[in-house]
Amino acid sequence: MKKVIGIGVALVAGAGIYFGGDFITKTDKPQKVEATQVTVSDKEDIQYKMMNAVDFYSSAEGSFTLKNDRRHANYTVDYAVSLGANPTGTVKTADQGVPRSLENFSNDKTTTVFYKTRSVDVMDTIPISQTVAKARTISKTPSDAASQILARYEVLSDGELAAIYRKENLIMSRASESLFPQELAMNYLKDYKNWEIGETVKMNGLDAVTINGVFDAGFKEKYDGIDKFELYVAKDTGILLGYKLLEGTDVIETLVTHNIVLNKPVTTTNYDPAAVSTFKQM
């Protein structure tokens, strides 16, 4: 699948983290690990991992909250995803604590329950086994990352850059904003002059790379004056653990991971779409 790049993922589907107020607790704050010298290959390595995060873990279970006060958005995503030959997943979304949707991905079928309208939408999709891209068999060292990153961009006849996205996010829905942040990586990080790697911190028990960057004038004009971003990316997997988008010093949008467990058996309950009343009580 090819998609024309417009710098930046749509807001309320982006990345950020807010350490002020009561949005997250003191124990959620990242703890500094160590300082290291940053090279171009380090940038290639972390961007590559974000673009291919699903190659670096077999399962994930956890939750995160994305908040944007300007757009009155405050939703929490709980997820349990298992990858492999027969991928399955359950993704629950709540808006300010009120359940809004539950999606199940299994047996080559996507079942979605929308709580807001008390309706059930069972969608027979293209079999997941046919749409999930095969993992690229390559060395995952920084020296190889550069050519693999370039291979995911294409210059169209009109001169526009196009990104070639992998399809594993079909079993993740909104959980892909954290678990498979390929769109963010290919938009926010495509110009290495616009961002730098900072210190390594501990978040949710994982080593996380901090990234600080700026957006170009086009992005700032399109997205409410937002001009800077800070990302917290799991060093070993490329999973996006947190971010914040800023206008000057004002925090506009944040994403905070509350908990995450990788490479352990997960519970992907086969939800009964007929039991709407059960979902109502969640």
Secondary structure by P-SEA (a helix, b strand, c coil): cbbbbccccccccccccccccccccccccccccbbbbbcaaaaaaaaaaaaccccccccccccbbbbbccccbbbbbbbcccccccccbbbbbbccccccbbbbbcccbbbbbbccccbbbbbbcccccccccccccccccccaaaaaaaaacccccccbbbbbbbccccccccccccccaaaaaaccccccccccccbbbbcccbbbbbbbbcccaaaaaaccccccbbbbcccccccccccccccccccccbbbbcccccccccccccccccaaaaaaac
